[in-house]
Amino acid sequence: MSQQRLPSDTGPEHAGTLPEYAERVLDVAERIPPGRVMTYGDVAEWLEEGGPRQVGRVMALYGGAVPWWRVVRADGALLPGHELRALDHYRAEGTPLKEASRAADGHLPRLEMKRARWDGGGHADADGHARGGGHAGGHLSRLPPSDVPPYDL
């Protein structure tokens, strides 16, 4: 899956609009409950489309208007360059963390993935489905300012 490309509706000719695939990724990010996380791969699997890199690209381009800190790397490492902002969110939401040892570089905690990971259940989409393909649509207002991406890949 890592060789997959973003769907065709994410090209430059769609600049200024939110591509359909991006809307679906952002819909999933919005569904993740406070204190829980999904990996990039989890989001792709939930959507049954794309892969972790494609989800990461969408989050990098458009994720600033959704709870971006809830879509994470599978190893639980905090997003480079945004660790402190994410950590503030995790602590405020009670997201399970593994505190770093003093010997760890930067002394930053990691997410405790076994407890923090959300499987996508418990929230229905607009059609009442609990998992996969849930597209509520209509989120063009979520486009972040072009000069403030949530993070870089």
Buried (B, 14 or more C-beta within 10 A) or exposed (E): EEEEEBBEBBEEEEEEEBBBBBBBBBBBBBBBEEBBBBBBBBBBBBBEBBBBBBBBBBBBBBBBBBBBBBBBBEEBEBBEEBBEBBBEBBEEBEBBBBEEEEEEEEEBBBBBBEEBBBEBEEBEBEEEEEBEEBBBEEBEEBBBEEEEBBBEE
